[in-house]
Amino acid sequence: MIKHYNIIVKGKVQGVWYRKSTLEKAQELGIKGIVKNLPNGDVYIEAEGDEGQLSQLLAWCADGPEFAKVTNVNKEEAPVLSFKEFQIQY
């Protein structure tokens, strides 16, 4: 069953290729959705996939790319929007 998570990643997550790395990881896992930077320095992700795919993405988000320093990952379930692909929003 497809689920939709809204995820907020806090820490040093901007300027470290977090969005690009999230895009690559999501595509590898077959997840659809979006990733974007927030004005407050956080990264916001909307991800749709099955429980296993989303669990793997959340585990990856806690570490992120090499130069990220993640302090917190918060997720909340939301209604499925049926994204067609995963993309970076600017």
PyMOL commands that set and color helices and strands:
alter all, ss='L'
color gray80, all
select helices_A, chain A and resi 18-29+51-61
alter helices_A, ss='H'
color red, helices_A
select strands_A, chain A and resi 3-12+32-37+43-49+69-78+86-88
alter strands_A, ss='S'
color yellow, strands_A
deselect
rebuild
show_as cartoon
